[in-house]
């Protein structure tokens, strides 16, 4: 993660993305990103971030929402 990247704390995630927070969300000052961990599903990530799953798919070129990889970086918005 570059120096410009800012890891968001619980309050910032709630304010920025409306979701329950964890250290896997961060912002570069504009966009919000998420690092996939074991057990994640795209629908759960979208729910936590309070964005449509289709938005995450479109921003990341995901054709099959059932296929995401541990460690994958997803742009949330």
C-alpha positions in Angstrom: 0.0 0.0 0.0 1.5 3.4 -1.0 1.9 6.3 1.4 -1.1 8.0 -0.2 -3.3 5.1 0.9 -5.0 5.7 4.2 -6.4 2.8 6.2 -9.8 3.7 7.4 -10.8 3.2 11.0 -14.3 2.1 12.1 -15.8 5.6 12.3 -14.4 6.6 8.8 -15.8 3.4 7.2 -19.2 4.0 8.7 -19.1 7.7 7.5 -17.6 7.0 4.1 -19.1 3.6 3.1 -21.8 3.1 5.7 -20.6 -0.4 6.4 -19.4 -2.3 9.4 -15.7 -1.6 9.4 -12.5 -3.7 9.5 -9.0 -3.0 8.4 -9.6 -4.4 4.9 -11.2 -1.1 3.7 -9.1 1.9 2.8 -9.1 5.0 0.7 -6.7 6.9 -1.5 -8.5 10.1 -0.8 -11.1 9.5 -3.4 -11.8 5.9 -4.2 -12.5 3.2 -1.5 -10.9 -0.2 -1.8 -11.3 -3.5 0.0 -8.8 -6.5 0.3 -10.6 -9.8 0.1 -10.1 -12.3 2.9 -10.9 -15.9 3.3 -14.7 -16.5 3.6 -15.7 -13.2 1.9 -18.4 -13.1 -0.7 -19.0 -10.3 -3.1 -22.6 -9.9 -1.7 -21.4 -9.6 1.9 -18.7 -7.1 0.9 -21.3 -5.0 -0.9 -23.7 -5.2 2.1 -21.0 -4.1 4.5 -20.0 -1.2 2.2 -23.7 -0.4 1.5 -23.2 -0.3 -2.3 -24.9 -2.4 -4.9 -23.0 -5.6 -5.8 -23.3 -4.7 -9.4 -21.3 -1.5 -8.7 -18.4 -3.5 -7.4 -18.6 -5.9 -10.3 -18.6 -3.0 -12.8 -15.7 -1.2 -11.2 -13.6 -4.3 -11.1 -14.6 -6.1 -14.3 -16.1 -9.0 -12.4 -18.2 -11.2 -14.7 -18.9 -14.0 -12.2 -19.8 -12.7 -8.7 -19.1 -16.1 -7.3 -15.4 -15.9 -8.2 -13.2 -13.6 -6.1 -9.8 -14.4 -4.7 -8.2 -14.0 -1.3 -5.9 -11.0 -1.4 -7.8 -9.5 -4.4 -8.1 -5.7 -4.2 -11.6 -4.5 -5.1 -12.5 -0.9 -5.8 -15.7 -0.3 -3.9 -16.4 3.3 -5.2 
